[in-house]
Amino acid sequence: MTDATVRAAFRTQAEWARRMGAPFTEALQTALGEVIDRSTAVGRRVLDWPGEPIADALVIRLLGGLHALVRSGDLPALAALYPPHPAPDAGTLAARLAEALADADVAARLLPWLDSPPQTNEVGRSAVLMAGLRAVAAAFPLPLRTVELGASGGLNLRLDAYAYDLGGDRFGPADAPLTLAPAWTGPPPPAADVRIAERIGVDIAPLDVARDRDRLLAYVWPDQPARAARLAAAIDAFVADPAPLVKDDAADFVEANVAPQPGVTTVVLHSIAFQYFPAAARARIAAHLDRVGAGATPAAALAWLRYEFDGPDATAASLRLVLWPDGDRLLARAHPHGAKVEWLG
């Protein structure tokens, strides 16, 4: 990988942050891409990255590590430039970042953040997934058995515990720990009753949201405090009432555990996760669902709900639904954090 390719990844991520309304994160990524060099251990690791920096979320790994050190109080000079403080000028931000990256103690704490991909658990995605589950329930008025792939810490497994305003349709428990109300265009989703009889999450490296709370919050962009507050509320609710998570390969789990069952609709779902699965695993999952879906009936139904990027633009995702035997439907276009939804139904 060339230096130019890696620096271009910082510029690409900065443009995505601009389009997603995060100006400080845009400035942070722009400055990092300019100041990082081979005089520091972190710079050498980043610029010599062996993989594809965008696909590997290299910039997000580094941003998460920096944010963790800022949140912990270990980078006070840099923290003074982070929100809610006034936005710094580009020169000051670049200078503080260069100082941080040159500090050997800081580098020792940052480098482990580059070792593994980010594990976010964006609870705002529950609004998009709930809209999709309403479409499933409208087609098959059965209790649901939900299987979430790439579930991370499981916060979206409890999506029926949250309250919603989806295109003016308000529903959810009176004691919900949070309310999700994305900006909505188009009609609301079907007003069907979503009854989850069984739920399970699968992840190759599931998070313990109590233990990993600070790690999850570090991946939230620093100029998105509402998003951080929403995540914290969802973590507290999950700790009080957890949902089952298993550590497993997604394809192995699907092949061993997913098939139509009498009296329920089995729903395989995932959100901004499928791209991280190996290509062979993605193919196995699709092939297995097609195979067992051939035996699905309205009394033992199967659905596949996919909220994923379907192109190179990381500021927009699609919500697609397969119902056997009806085929694939595009339900919505949505912001990857669930902030905006265009319902197409």
Residue pairs with C-beta under 8 A, 6 or more apart in sequence:
1 47
1 48
1 49
1 50
1 51
1 52
1 53
3 47
5 53
6 33
6 46
6 47
6 49
6 53
6 58
7 33
7 34
7 36
9 33
9 53
9 54
9 58
9 59
10 29
10 30
10 32
10 33
10 34
10 36
10 59
11 29
11 30
11 33
12 54
13 29
13 54
13 59
13 60
14 25
14 26
14 27
14 29
14 30
14 33
15 26
16 314
16 315
17 23
17 25
17 26
17 29
17 221
18 26
19 315
20 315
20 335
20 336
20 337
20 339
22 221
22 223
22 224
23 87
23 223
24 82
24 83
24 87
24 221
24 222
24 223
25 63
25 221
25 222
25 223
27 87
27 88
27 90
27 93
28 63
28 66
28 93
28 97
28 222
29 59
29 63
30 90
31 90
31 93
31 94
31 97
32 59
32 62
32 63
32 97
33 59
34 94
35 94
35 97
35 98
35 101
36 42
36 43
36 46
36 47
36 101
37 43
37 47
38 44
38 47
39 102
40 101
40 102
40 107
41 104
41 107
41 111
42 62
42 101
42 107
42 110
42 111
42 114
43 101
45 111
45 114
46 58
46 62
46 114
49 56
49 58
51 58
53 59
55 275
56 117
57 117
57 118
58 114
60 118
60 219
61 113
61 114
61 116
61 117
61 118
62 110
62 113
62 114
63 219
63 221
64 113
64 118
64 215
64 218
64 219
65 109
65 110
65 112
65 113
65 114
65 218
66 75
66 78
66 97
66 100
66 110
67 82
67 218
67 219
67 220
67 222
68 113
68 214
68 215
68 218
69 75
69 78
69 100
69 106
69 109
69 110
70 78
70 79
70 82
70 222
71 214
71 217
71 218
72 214
73 79
74 106
74 109
75 100
75 106
77 96
77 99
77 100
78 96
78 97
78 99
78 100
81 88
81 92
81 93
81 96
82 222
83 222
83 223
83 225
84 225
88 96
100 106
101 107
101 110
116 205
117 276
118 219
119 152
119 153
119 205
119 207
119 212
119 215
119 216
119 219
120 152
120 216
120 219
120 220
121 152
121 153
121 154
121 155
121 156
121 207
121 209
121 216
121 231
121 234
122 227
122 231
122 271
122 272
122 336
122 337
122 338
123 155
123 156
123 162
123 178
123 180
123 230
123 231
123 234
124 180
124 182
124 227
124 230
124 337
124 338
124 339
125 156
125 271
125 272
125 307
125 336
125 337
125 338
126 155
126 156
126 159
126 162
126 180
126 338
127 164
127 166
127 180
127 181
127 182
127 338
127 341
128 182
128 271
128 307
128 319
128 332
128 334
128 338
128 341
129 156
129 159
129 269
129 271
129 305
129 307
129 319
130 159
130 160
130 162
130 164
130 166
130 180
130 189
130 194
131 166
131 189
131 319
131 331
131 332
131 341
131 343
132 189
132 269
132 305
132 307
132 319
132 321
132 331
132 332
133 144
133 146
133 159
133 194
133 267
133 269
133 305
134 189
134 190
134 191
134 192
134 194
135 189
135 190
135 192
135 321
135 329
135 331
135 345
136 144
136 192
136 265
136 267
136 303
136 305
136 321
136 323
137 144
137 190
137 192
137 193
137 194
137 195
137 265
138 190
138 192
139 301
139 303
139 323
139 326
140 265
140 298
140 301
140 303
140 323
141 192
141 193
142 263
142 264
142 265
142 299
142 301
143 195
143 196
143 197
143 198
143 263
143 264
143 265
144 194
144 195
144 196
144 197
144 198
144 264
144 265
144 266
144 267
145 196
145 197
145 198
145 199
145 261
145 264
145 265
145 266
145 267
146 157
146 196
146 198
146 199
146 200
146 267
146 269
147 199
147 200
147 201
147 202
147 253
147 254
147 257
147 258
147 266
147 267
147 268
147 269
148 154
148 156
148 157
148 199
148 200
148 201
148 202
148 269
148 270
149 202
149 250
149 253
149 254
149 268
149 269
149 270
149 273
149 274
149 277
149 285
150 202
150 203
150 250
150 270
150 271
150 273
150 274
150 276
150 277
151 157
151 201
151 202
151 203
151 206
151 245
152 201
152 203
152 206
152 207
152 273
153 206
153 207
153 208
153 209
153 212
153 216
153 235
153 238
153 245
154 201
154 206
154 207
154 209
154 238
154 242
154 243
154 244
154 245
155 209
155 231
155 234
155 235
155 238
156 271
157 199
157 200
157 201
157 243
157 244
157 245
158 199
158 234
158 237
158 238
158 241
158 243
160 172
160 194
160 196
161 173
161 176
161 177
161 237
161 241
162 172
162 173
162 176
162 177
162 178
162 179
162 180
162 234
163 170
163 171
163 172
163 173
163 176
163 178
163 179
163 180
164 170
164 171
164 172
164 179
164 180
164 181
165 179
165 180
165 181
166 181
166 182
166 184
166 188
166 189
166 341
167 184
167 186
167 187
167 188
167 189
167 341
167 343
168 184
168 188
169 188
169 189
169 191
172 179
177 233
177 234
177 236
177 237
178 230
178 233
178 234
178 237
180 230
180 338
182 334
182 335
182 338
182 339
182 340
182 341
183 339
183 340
183 341
184 340
184 341
184 343
185 340
185 341
185 342
185 343
186 332
186 341
186 342
186 343
186 344
186 345
187 343
187 345
188 343
189 331
189 343
189 345
190 345
197 264
198 264
199 243
199 244
200 243
200 244
200 245
200 246
201 243
201 244
201 245
201 246
202 245
202 246
202 248
202 250
202 253
203 245
203 246
203 247
203 248
204 247
204 248
204 249
204 250
205 247
206 245
206 246
206 247
207 215
207 216
209 216
209 235
209 238
209 239
210 235
210 239
213 232
213 235
216 231
216 235
217 228
217 231
217 232
220 227
220 228
220 231
221 227
227 337
246 253
249 281
250 277
250 281
250 285
251 277
251 280
251 281
251 282
251 284
251 285
251 288
254 268
254 284
254 285
254 288
254 289
255 284
255 288
258 266
258 268
258 288
258 289
258 292
258 302
259 266
259 292
259 295
259 302
260 266
260 292
260 293
260 295
260 296
260 297
260 300
260 301
260 302
261 300
262 299
262 300
263 299
263 300
264 300
264 301
265 301
265 302
265 303
266 301
266 302
266 303
267 302
267 303
267 304
267 305
268 285
268 289
268 302
268 303
268 304
268 305
269 304
269 305
269 306
269 307
270 305
270 306
270 307
270 308
271 307
271 308
272 307
272 308
272 309
272 317
272 336
273 308
274 282
274 306
274 308
275 308
275 309
277 285
289 302
289 304
289 322
292 302
293 302
293 322
293 324
293 325
294 324
294 325
296 302
296 324
296 325
301 323
301 324
302 323
302 324
303 321
303 322
303 323
303 324
304 321
304 322
305 319
305 320
305 321
306 318
306 319
306 320
306 321
306 322
307 317
307 318
307 319
307 334
308 317
308 318
308 320
309 316
309 317
309 318
309 336
310 317
310 318
310 320
314 336
315 335
315 336
316 333
316 334
316 335
316 336
317 333
317 334
317 335
317 336
318 330
318 332
318 333
318 334
319 330
319 331
319 332
319 333
319 334
320 328
320 329
320 330
320 331
321 328
321 329
321 331
322 328
322 329
323 329
330 344
331 343
331 344
331 345
332 341
332 342
332 343
332 344
332 345
333 341
333 342
333 344
334 340
334 341
334 342
335 341
